[in-house]
């Protein structure tokens, strides 16, 4: 793994988790940054998935094998323990195009599928399972791969047309992660990551880090100011600008970290070991935290004791979940290997 990508994956995990710490801090204003963490993670994913040497089904199956076993296990644990309600659909299912299409045809969408397959309780999982598909074919098509800025511009055009003619602009909600339109931003973020990887030799450790850091800082301040302004009904018609601003922030953040990769490599070994562990457990950290946050909030402990307890619980739970899934996966792979070997004999 390239060093700056590991750092960004870790930062994304921390931002997403921090945004969910509502009720933990003295003020919920601190519990913010989740969407920034989301687009960083999608960008990092795009960066890491440009080497498409296999067919689509094998490639997509590999992606599913990394995500779904963890989702299935943690969802089963929380459903059995009563933390999730299996009698209803997983959060957000009613908003999916698939659900709406089936409902129009009077076909019932199984509740268990909504929890364990798609879209699941977790908005990130539902989004990335969809975005993987166009991402693969865009990167597989040589002309599109060589002209990613053009492809991204076409996607922006489609996005703007939908926004202008089919989007409810009467109130501010464009950065709500469970709305389908947010996937345009996620798709663009993934393609931006791919662009950075395809231009790695021209960008990594190149340029002026101080300029990119300043760009990231300014765009960060402008983005959060825009959230305040666009949330006022009088100018909510312009809220699409918020998505442009956060994408600019993503670009400068990627460009900044990309330019200081050689410096990040010199970080103390103990620090990088911690960064790498968090980066490795990003998915598990995201999956386990919701129930644990509710539990700790219910204790009504004072800050920062509640923060320390919650963070420790999330870290330990994520590590255990990762270890269990890894053990089961290896056992299954070993069993399949033995069966194939026996068949050959």
N, C-alpha and C positions, 0 to 999 in steps of 0.2 A: 504494500500500500504506500502511495506517495505521502510524504509527511504532512503537507499542508491539507490534504484531503482528510487525513485522520483527525487533525485539529478541527476542521470545519464540521465533520460528522459529530464530534464530541460537543462542539458549541451548539449545533442544531438540537441535539438531545437535551442539553441544559436549558435552552430557550423554550423549547416545547414544554418541558416539564415545569419550568418556572411559571409559564402562562397558566398552568392548571392549579397553581398553589393559591387559589381563591379561598380566603378564610384563614390562611396560614400567617400571612404578613399583617402588621399593624394596619396597613392600608392596601386594598386590592389593586391600587395603581401600580404597585411593584410587580404584581402577577401579570406580566405582559410579555410580548415578543414571540408569541406562538406561531403566527403566520410567517414571520421572518425565519424562524427555525424550520418550518415546513418547506419553504422554498429553497433554503440552503440544502436541506436533505434531498429534495428532488434534484437539485443541481448537481450535488455530489453523486447521486445515483446515475444521472446521465453521463457524468464524467467517467464513471467506472464501468459503464456498459457499452462502450463503443466497439469492442472487439467481438463482432457477431459472426462467428465461424460456423455455427450449426444452423439447422433448419428451425423454423419458428416454433413448432410444437415442442421440440426438445429444449430449446432455449427458454420458452415460456414455462415449460414444466419445471425447469430448474429454478426459476424465479418462484413458482408456486411452492416448491418443496422447501424453500427457505422461509416463506412467510406463513403458509397455512398451518403446518404442524404446530407452530407456536401459538397461533391464533386459536386453533381448535382446543389445545390443551388448556390455555388460560381461561377461555370461554367456558369450557366444561367445568373447570374448578369453580369458577364464580357462579355458574348456573346451579351446580349441585349444592353449593354452600348457601344458595338463596340470595346472593348478592345481585344477580341478574334475574329478570323475570322471563322465563322461557315461554310463558303463555302469550306474550306479545311479540311483535316483530322487533328485531334489533333496531336501534336508533338510526333513523335516516332512511330506512328501507322504502318507506312510502314516497320518498322524493326521487327514487331512481327511475330512470326511463324504462328499465326492464319491468319494474313493478307496475308502473302505470300502463304499459303495453299489455301485460298479462291481465291486469284488472279490467281493462277495456274489453278484453275477450272473455271475461267472466272465468278466468283461470286463476285459481288460488295459488299464490306463491308460498311454498312451505316455510313455516317459521324457522325450522331448524337450518334451512339453507341460508336464511338471512343472518343467522348467528355464526355459522361455521364456514360458509363459503363466500357469499356475496350479499350485501356489501359489508357485513359484519358490524359489530358495535363501533368499530374504529374507523373514522372517516379517512384516515391516511391509507389504510389497507384497501378500502373500497376504491379510492382514487388511483392508487398506483397499479392495482390490478387492471384497471381500464387503460391507463396511460401507457403501460408497457406495450400494448398492442400497436397503436400508431407509431410509437417511438421506434419499435423494431423495424417496421417497414420503411419508415423515413430514413433510418440509418442504413438499411440494407440497399436502398435505391441509390446508386452511385451519384446520380445528378443531384439528388436532394442532399446527400451527405456533403458534396462539394459546394453546395449553395445553401447552407443552413440559414444564413440571414434572410434569404429570399423566402424560404419555407416559413420561417418565423414571422415574416411580414404578412404572408398570406393568412396565417393563423390569427394574427392581430386583426386583420381586416374582417374576418368572419366574426371574431369576438366583438368588434365595434358594431357591426351590423346587428348582431343579436342584442347588444346593449341598447342601441338606438330604437329598435322596433319591437322588441319583445321583453324588455327588462323593466321591472317596476322601480322607477327612480324617485318615487314619492318619499322614500326614507332611506337612510344609510344602512346598507347591509352587504355591500359588495365584497367585503373581506370575511364573510361568514363561511367557515370551512365546509359546512355540510350542504351548501348550495351548489348545484351542478356547474354554474358558471365559473366557479373558482378553479375548475380543472383546466381552463385555458391558461391561467397563470402557472399552474403546476406543470403543464405541458411545455410551456415556454421556458420554464426554469430547467427542466430536464434537457431540453435542446441546447440551452445556453451552456450547461455542463458538458455536453457532447462537443460543442464548438471549442470550449477551452481545451478539452483533451486532444482534439484533432489539430489544434494549433499550439500544442504543448511546448514544442521546441522554440517557438517564437515568443512565448509568454512567460514561461517559468523562469524565475530569477532574473527577469528582464524588466526594464523600465525603472521608474522612480517610486519606491514604496511610499514615501511621504506624500506624494500627490494622490495616490490611490487611497491612502488612509484618510486624507482630508476629504476626498470625495465621498468616502463611506460615512464619515462623521456628519458632513453637511446633509447628505441625502437621508441619513437617519433622522436628523432633527426635522427636516422638511416633511418627511413621511409622517412622523407622529403629529406634527402640527396639522397636517392635512386630515388626519383622522378626526381631530377636534372640529375643524372647520366644516368638513363634509357631513358630519353627523348632525349639523344644524339643517333643518328641513329646507331653509331658503336656498341653499346651494347644493342640495343633495343630487341635483340633476347632473352635476359635474363629478360625481364620485368615481367615475372610471379613471380619473387622473390619479387617484390613490394607488391604483394598480400599476400605473406607469412609474410612479415614484418609488414603490417598493421594488420594482424590477431594476430600476437604476441603482438602488441600494444594493441589491444582489450582485449586480455587475461589478460595482466598485469593491464590494467585499471579496468576491472571487479574485478580482484582479490584484487586490492588496495581498491576500494570503498567497496567491500564486507567485507574486514577486519576492516574497520573503521565505520561500521554501528552504533555502540553504541555511537561513538563520534559525528556523524552527527545528532543523535537524540537530542543532547544537544545544537544544534544551537538555537539562539534566535528565539522566536516565530514569530516575524515579518519577519525575514529572511526566515524561512521555509514556511511561508504563501506565500511569493513571489515566492519561488522555486516551491511550489505546484501548484500555479496558472499557471505558465508557463508550467509545466509538464502536467497539465490538458488540456491546450490549444495547445499542440504540433501540432496536425493535422491541426487545424484551422490557426495557425501561418504560417505553411508551405504553405497552400493553398492560403492565401490572399496576400502573399508578392510580387509575381512577378510583378503584375501591379503597385503596390504601389512603388516599387523600381524604375521602369521605370519613373513613374511620378515625383518622387523626384529628380532623376538624371537629368531629363529635366529642372528642376528649376535652375540648376547651382548654388546652394547655397554653401557657403563655409563650410568646415568641422570645428568644429563638429556640427554646426547648422543643417546641412542636416541630419546627423546621428540621432540627437535627434528627429527631426521632423518625419523621417521615422520610427524609432523605436516606437514612440508614436502612429503613424497611424496604424502600424501593430498590436500593442497590442490592441488598441481600436477596430479595425476591427475584429480581431480574437475573442475578447470577445463578440461582437455583433453577429457574425456569430454563435458562440457556443450557445448563449442564444436563438436565433431564431430557430435553429434546435432542440434544447432541448424542446422548447415550442411546436413546431409543432409535434414532436415525441410523447410527452406526450398527446397531444390533440388527435392524431390518435389512440394511445393505449387506451385512455379513451373511444373513440367512438366505437372501436372494442369490448371493454369489455361490453359496454351497449348493443350492438347488440347481443352478445353471451348470455347475461343475459336475454334479451327479448325472444330469441329463446328457452331458457330453460323453460321459463314461458309458 
